[in-house]
Amino acid sequence: MGEALPEPQASGSLEGIRVVELGQLIAGPFCGQLLGDMGAEVVKIEPPGAGDPMRAWGQGERPTWWRVIARNKYSVAADLKTRPGQELVRRLAGQADILIENFRPGTLEKWSLDPAELMAGNPRLIVVRVSGYGQFGPYAARAGFGGIAEAMGGWRKIVGERDRPPARMGISIGDTLAATYGCMGALAALHERSKSGRGQLVDVALYESVLQVMEGLIPEWAIAGHKRERTGSTLPGIAPSNVYSCRDGEFLIGANQDSVFVRLCAAMKRPDLATDERYRSHAARGRNQQELDRVINAWTRQFKVAELESLMIEHGVPAGRILDAEDMLADPHFAAREAIVTVEDPELGPVPMQGAFPKLTRTPSRVRRPAPSVVGQDTDEIRQRWLGD
C-alpha cells in the first residue's frame, strides 16, 4: 500500500498572485486562463460596450467559448485609448505580479502604457508580451495571427494530404501554444523573482512557439537533407501507426515497436507477419509501410470499433477510438479524472467544459468562478480591493 495522498488545499498553487490581462481573442486570454486555473486572481481589462471579441466567438446561437477562456477572471471595463483607462491600468499594474498583453508591438507604448515605465513603478512586475513575430526583428511590427504563425513556424507545411494544399489543424494551435509558453515564462520569472526580487519581460512570438514543437524538422534538413512534407494520417517510416477502418468508424493503432507488433500479429491470428522479412524489424516495416497498412486495414474492416478495441486491450496493443465531444462526455475515464467539469453559468446554466490541468495533489488547479457575463461587472470590486477606491 502506498502512502495516502495529502488533502488538497482549497486554493491553487498561485494563490495570492495578481494578474492583469490586457490581451484579447485567444493568445493573451488563454495565458490568463491557465494562470487563473492555477489559483491566480486574474483581472481582465475589457473595452466598455462589446468587450472582448471572444464573447461572440463559437458555435450556436449563444456561443460558449467565452465561458472557457474567461473562467476564473474578473471583468474590469477600461478604454485603453483614453487617459482615464490608461491611468486605471497603470494603478492596477502597480499592484500586480504579472501583466499579459498580446497587441502588436508598440501598441502599449502608443497608449502611454510602456512596460518599461510600468516596471519602473513596480520593479516586481512580470510582463508577458505575446505577438506574431516577437518584440524585435525585421518582422516585429507586422500584424500577426495564429494561422500566419503556424505557416511561418512550419506547421501548416506538413499538415494534410500530400496531393492537397496545406490543411488547418482544426483548433487555434498557434495561439494556444504561444499562450502556454507565455504561462511557462511567467512561472519561470516568478521563480527567479523569489531570489532577485525583480520582475522581467517575457517575449513570446507566436511563430517561435510553433517552431518549438517541430521536432527534428530543422536539423533533418540541415544535416540529412530531408525535408518533411505532408503525409496525411501516416508517420513516414513508423509502421504500423495509422487510422484503420472498422465496420462502424475509424480506429487508431500504434504498434510500431517490435514487441508490440508481435502482439498485434497475435491479435490478428497472423503470427507469420511477425517473422516476415518485410515486417520483422522496425526499419523493414517502415520501408513497406503502405503494404502493411493495407493488410491491417483489410483485417480491421471485419470488426466494429468496440470489438476491435476489446481485442487491442486483451493483447496489450496501444490503440484507441477517435472521439468527438459527444463521446468524451459519455466516457468513464474522462469522468473519473474530472477531465471535463460542469460550471454553473449565470446565463446558460450548467456548462460542461474541459477541467483545469495539469493535476497537482496538494494545490490542485480548478474552476473557482464562471466567466464574467457582463462587461465590467467587477470594476467596483477590483478598484476597492486592489486600489482602495
N, C-alpha and C positions, 0 to 999 in steps of 0.2 A: 504494500500500500504506500502510495506517495504521500507527501505532506499535504495537508489541506491548504488550499489557496487562501490568501488573506482576503478579508472582506473588502469589497470595493468602496472607495470613498464616493460621496455624492457628487463632488465636482471633478472636473477633468484635470489633466496634467498642467494646463496653462491657466489655472485659476489665479486671478489677480493680475493677469496680463491684459492690458488695454490696447485695442487695435482701432485705428481709424481707417476706413475703407473708402477711398475716393474713386475707385475704378467702376466700370460699368460693363455690361454684357457678360463675358464669360471669364476671361483670364484673371482679372483682378478679383471679381466676386468669388470665384471658386477657391482662390487662395484664402480669402476671408472665411469661406465656408469651412475649409479644413482647420484653420486656426480656431474658429468658433466651436467646431465639434470637439476640439481638444480642451475646451474649457475657457478660452479667452473671451473677454467681453468685446464684441465687435460692434462698432458704431458705423453704420453705413450712411454716407452722405449722398442724398439724392436731390436732384433738381426739383424745385417746387412744381406741382402740377402732375405731369405724367410719371415722373420718377424714372427709375432705371428702365431702359427698353426691355429688359428681361421680364418685366411684369406682363408683357404681351406676347412673349415667345412660347412656342409649344403647340401641341395639337389639341383640337377640341374647342368648343365654344368658350370654355373657361380654362385657359392654359394653366398648367400645374408646374412647369419647370421652375418658376419663381419660388415655389414652396420648398424646393430642394436647395437651390443655390443661395437663398436668403434666410434659411433657418438659423437659429441661434444668433440673430442680429437685431440691432435696434436701428430704426429709421429716423434720421435727422434731416430735415429739409434745409438746404442752403444753396443759393445760386452762386457758384464759384466765379462768375463773371462780374459780380458786384463786390463793392468794398465790405458791406456787412457780412456777406457769405464768406469772403476771404478771411476776415477778422475772426469769425467763429471757428473756421478750420485751424487758424494759427493757434487759437487758445486751446482747442481740443488737442492739437499736436503737442502742445506744451505739457499735457497731462498723459500722453500716450507712450506706450512702449514700441509700437510698430505702426507705421503708416504704409498703406498699399495704394499704388496708383498704376493705371495701365493706359495712360493717354500718350499721344505722340510726344517724343522728346521735345522739350521746350515749352510745352503747354502750361505746366505748373509755373514755370518762370514767368510766362506771359501773364498769368493770373496773380502775380506777386506772392506765389507760394513756393519759391525756390527752396528745394530740400536743404541746400547748404545753410540757408537762413533759418529754416525750421530746426535744424540740428544745432545751430549755434545757440538758439534759445532753449533747446532741450538736448544737451550733449548725449543723453542716453537713448535718444530716438533712433530706431532702425527703420530705414526707408526702403521698401521693396518697390522697385521700378520695373514694370513689365512692358515691353514694347516689341514691335515686329522685328527690329534689327539691332536692338541694344542702344545704349546711350551715346555711343561714339562709333566712328567708322563711316565710310563713304555713303552708306545707305541709311544712316541713323534717322535722318529727317523724313524718310519716306513713310507714307501711310502703310500700315501692315495689319493683316488679319491672319487668323489661324490657318486658313486654307492656303494662303500665299506662303506661310512659313513651312507648311507641310511639303509644298512643292520645292522650295529652296533647300530644305533640310534633307531631301532625298526620299521622303516617304511616298509621295504620290507616284514617283517614277517606278516604284516596284510593286504597287498595289493594283490588282486587276488581272485580266487575261492578256496573254502575250499579243494577241491579234486585235486588241481593242485599246481605246485611249485609256490613260491613267484613270483609276477609279478613286472615289472618296470612300473612306472607311465606314462612314455612317454615323459617326459622332465627331464632335469638335476636338479631336485628339491633340492638335497643336496647341490650342488654348489650355486644355486641362493639363497637359504635360508642363507647360510654362508655369501654370499656377502651382503645380506640385513642386517644381524646382524652386519657385518663389517661396513657398512654405518651408522647404528644406533649408534654403538660405537664411530665412528669418530665424529658424530654430538654431542653426549654427551660430548666427550672430548673437542670439540671446545667450548661448553658452559662453561665447567669447566675452560678452559684456559682463558676465558674472565675475570675470577675472580683471578686466581692464576698466570697467565702469563706463565704457564709451560705446555708443551705437556706431553704425556704419551703413553705407549704401549697399543694397543687393541689386545688381544689374542683371535682369533676366531678359534674354532675347527669345522670341518665340521660335525662330528658325534654329537656334542653337539647342533649344530644348528638344526639338525633333531630332537634330543631329546626334544628340547624346544617346539615343536608343537605337541607332542604326547599326549596331553590332560591328561586324568586320568590314562594312561597306567600303570605307576609305582605304585601309591597308590592303584589302583584297585587290583593289585596282592598282594601288601604288606599287605593291610588291609582286603580286602574282599576275597582274594584267587582266584580272577577271572583273567584269562589270555586271553587277546584278541587274536583272531585268524582271519584268512581270511574269509570274508563273502560276497565277490563279490560286487554287487551293492546295497546290503541292509545294513542298520544300525540296528544291533540287538536290539530288544526291542523298536524301534522307528517306528511306523507304522500309516498310510501309508507314506512311504518315499522311493520311488524306481523309477526305469525306467520302463515304461509301453509301450506295443506295440500298434502302430497305423497301419492303412492300408498302410501307405507310410513311416514309420520310427518309431523312438522311441521318447518318451516324458517323462520328469521328473516331478513328482508331489510330493509335500511335504505338507501333510495335517495331521500331527500327533497331532497338538494341538486340543483340544476338540471342540472349537468353529469353527475352520477351517474344521474339519472333518464333522461337521453338514452341512456346506456349500457345501462340496464335495458331500455329500449324496443328497442334494437338486439338484445339477447339474446332478447327476446320476438318479434322479427321484426315489431314493431308500431311503426315509426317515426312513424306517424300520431299516436300518443298524445303524442309529444313536442311536436307542433305544435298539438294540440287546445286550443282556448281554455279548456277545463275543467281542463287539466292542465299547460299550458306554463310556469307560474310556481309558485313555492313557495306563494304565497298562494292561487292558484287550486286547487292540489291540496289544500290544507287545507280549502277550502270544499267540495270534492267528494270528501272522503276516503272515505266509505263506498262510493260508486260505484266509485272507483278500486280499492279493496281487493277488491271483487267481481270486477273484471276480472282483476286479478293472480292472485287465488286460483283462478279458473277455468283460468288458464294453468298454474299450478304443479301442479295436480292431475294433469296429464298425465305428470309425471315422478316417478321415485324420488328420494329425498333426495340420493344420491350423484351422480345425473345433474344435478340442479339445482345442486348445489354446484360441479360442474365448469364449468357454464355461467357461474355468477357469477364464478368465478375468472378464466375466459377473458376476460370483459368488464369486469373490474375493479370489480365491484359489491360493496360491503360486505355480507356475508351469512354465516350460519353455522348449523351444526347446534345443536340443543338437547340438550346432553349430560347424561348421568347418570354416576354413579360408575363403572359398568362401562365406559362409553365413554371416560372420562378415563384409566383405567388402560391402555387399549389405544391411546391417541392418541400419535403420534410427537412432536408438538410439546411435550406435557407432559413426555415422557421427555427430550427434548433439553435443555430448560431446568431439569430436575430440579424441576418444579413439584410432583411427587409423589416422595417418597423412601420408602425402606423402612427401618424402625428395628427392630433386634433386641430384642424384649421378653423379659425373663426368664421370663415365664409363658406368653405367647401365641406366642412365636417371631417370625418376620418380620411386621411390621405396616406396611402401606402407609399413608401419611398425607400431607397437604399439606406441602410443603417450607417452609423459612424464607424470609421475604420482607419487605422488598424486597431486591434483589440489589446488593451493594456489591462493587467489583472487588478492592480491597486487603484489606478486612477483612470477608469475607462472613459473614452470619448462617448458622447451620447447627444441626442437631440433634446435640449432642455426647453426650448421655446419655439413656436412656429414662426414662419416668416412674417414680417410686418405686413398687414393687409392694407394699411393706409400710409401714403407717403408722408413722412414727417411725424408719425404718430407718437414717437418717443422723444421729440425735440425738447420739450419742457423737462422731462425726467432726466435726460442726459445733461442738460445745462445745469440742473440743480445738483446732481450727484458729482459730476466731473468739475464743474466750474463754480459752483456755489451761487449761481444766479437766482 
